[in-house]
């Protein structure tokens, strides 16, 4: 099953290395790092999150 992980580039609560490890552990995962976003990606970059979700659903 395809999985998309969206992660804030500047997340200080959960470092990017956690996202990379999670993506490696889940087969079929694509990790997308959102530039300039922190832990609350949906608040920091709502347009980009929407774009990524719509793209994921279209695949």
SULCOR-V650891 format. One record per residue. RES is the residue in one small letter. PSI is psi in whole degrees, 0 to 359 (NA if undefined). Layout:
res:RES psi:PSI
res:RES psi:PSI
This chain:
res:x psi:130
res:x psi:142
res:x psi:136
res:x psi:127
res:x psi:125
res:x psi:128
res:x psi:137
res:x psi:132
res:x psi:324
res:x psi:30
res:x psi:116
res:x psi:347
res:x psi:320
res:x psi:99
res:x psi:155
res:x psi:329
res:x psi:330
res:x psi:318
res:x psi:319
res:x psi:318
res:x psi:318
res:x psi:315
res:x psi:324
res:x psi:329
res:x psi:344
res:x psi:111
res:x psi:143
res:x psi:19
res:x psi:141
res:x psi:122
res:x psi:128
res:x psi:119
res:x psi:125
res:x psi:112
res:x psi:138
res:x psi:353
res:x psi:153
res:x psi:215
res:x psi:324
res:x psi:73
res:x psi:320
res:x psi:329
res:x psi:324
res:x psi:327
res:x psi:62
res:x psi:323
res:x psi:318
res:x psi:321
res:x psi:315
res:x psi:314
res:x psi:316
res:x psi:319
res:x psi:315
res:x psi:320
res:x psi:320
res:x psi:316
res:x psi:332
res:x psi:338
res:x psi:NA
